[in-house]
Amino acid sequence: MKRLITSPIYYVNDIPHIGHAYTTIICDTLARFYRLKGDDVFFITGTDEHGQKIEGAAAKNNLKPKQMSDKISAEFRALWDSFDISYDHFVRTTDESHERTVKAVFARMYESGDIYKGEYEGNYCVSCESYFPANQLIDGEFCPDCGKKTSIIKEESYFFALSKYEKKLLEWYESDKCILPRGKKNEVINFVKSGLKDLSITRTSFSWGISLPGILNEPKHVVYVWLDALFAYLSPLGLEQNGTLNLAGQGNMAHFNECGVHIIGKDILRFHAVFWPAFLLSLGLPLPKMVAAHGWWTRDGQKMSKSKGNIVNPKEVAAAYGIEQFRYFLLREVPFGQDGDFSQRALIDRINSELCNDLGNLLSRIVGMSSKYSEYKIDASKLEAKHKEELDAASEHINTALKEIDEANMSRYLEEIWRVLNIANAAVAKYEPWTLVKNGDIDGANAVVALCANLLAKAAILLSPALPKTAAKIADTMGFEINTENFTHFITQNSTKDFTTKACDALFNKVESELMMPPVPQNEPQSEQIKIDDFAKCEIKVGTVLECENVEGSSKLLKFKVDLGESAPRQILSGIAKFYNASELVGKQVCVLANLKPAKIMGLESQGMILSAESEDGGRKLVLLGTHSPVKNGAIVG
Ligand code: ME8
């Protein structure tokens, strides 16, 4: 079977971090697994290099966008090479063949009537490279995905007729594994059912992007970065050939047509589960077999950020603890789709208990027992007769593991492999082969060793996609090969074998204490300094909330009546409905920016601004400012 496996095509605005490593390692594990099974796999990763975000990042670093792209793209590639990531193609969206593909796609969609010209005005989040409708913004201006401030952009734009594909998308969602985890699928279905707007797919406000095909003669426009980047999944397969599109699935396109699998983070699900299939439908191409979205990593329970200096650098973790140890941790720590937390303590615990004890010690025991009892020879002839129960139990876990990996659930996959290892470890404890030998039951002792060796061999074969070097060491020590033939023998046919082992070093070493320095907060960016006269322009007063109610039609706004010691109370609107119940605020004292020019929000006048502080505990939250003890209404803050 032919398969395409893709990681996201990563932005080059900054160096790779743990999130990028996680997705890429899942893809690598899947690619290795299916190759081992005998499938013809094509695995693509790469870098997303166009758009305003990259243009801005380059300017900050005093680089041209292409220089910035070259530098960071090379860092991604070098990291994956040092991790021995088995990608077949590293695509860059600045590759000439990719740019040609995007132009050919654009021209095709335009000719078929799915692209038309119009004008767009909306709130744009540069960080997410995405427009958001006003009713989805937090407090009317912040991005609902990343929390950053959006800006209003008005520009002439070409649109893609996304709305036309609503019905076909809903039909696609009916196929079982198209979106995983399944819970996420409902979110997507609800989004599509709430009505799709046509998608703006060109930009005129900057120039760092792919220009439109010549037939349109539109030098001001560049292609929207998501339309550009998504086709990086197909440009390396030869979607475009000599200026025309290969829609018949010839050559490497067959990998996508037979089984396209996209592994992504949950942050970019909408682009992959709504826009991407709609683009494919427009071209008459098959849809992916699976779009699987994983969760988000934090560090020591905190969101990672540059200012906290706590972004986990994969290179650093691998240098301190080892690549395979890091791979194991990432794949094992969280069930697919859930958020995970990185901490050195958790990593060390997994290394010591699972890799050293459960896995490493099992290999040492097998080698030790076989050397003592049978000169390194392991005879499996009595195994089936004596240990059918254990073999059957292991085979059930193996079958479950195979189902789990088919849904990209690496953590459950590894858990099942560990259950197989535990059957072997429990058998040693239960039968005590050394006691059997003492009592003259040599056959019995050999059968236990053969059981352990066969279970470890099966586990090592299944483990090899996740921990290729470790599995290869186990196989070398036990004298077998990790290949498709042995996958069929040990896993598909559930058979056993004799082995000849040899002495070996410990597979893993225990880690006594943390090997990386704790994160150091970076210097906060200096904000512009002001004079006292500037501050004096702000009239901040304390007032008491007389009334407070929700604004009809808004989930975010509360309407206040605040007594500021003036002749009449002020009406003030504030976007804090998500964080407070209206009734709990009546009678409380708040701080108000009183000389703010009145503004209309949802048709209601707001005469000032209630001040609040941002808190980031578990997401963005606003906390109202007050005084420590009651003061007179109208008291000046300063
Ligand atoms: O979105 N935890 O690129 P990107 C887990 N160029 N995974 C994380 C993560 C975190 N804290 N942070 C990032 C883009 N990721 C687009 C993709 S595809 C055609 C275009 C991972 O560099 C996760 O896989 O922002 C997420 O989807 C990806 O990095 C986003 O990488």
Residues whose N, C-alpha, C, O or C-beta is under 5 A from the ligand:
A	BS01	ME8	P8 I9 Y10 Y11 G19 H20 T23 D48 A229 L230 I264 G265 I268 G295 W296 W297
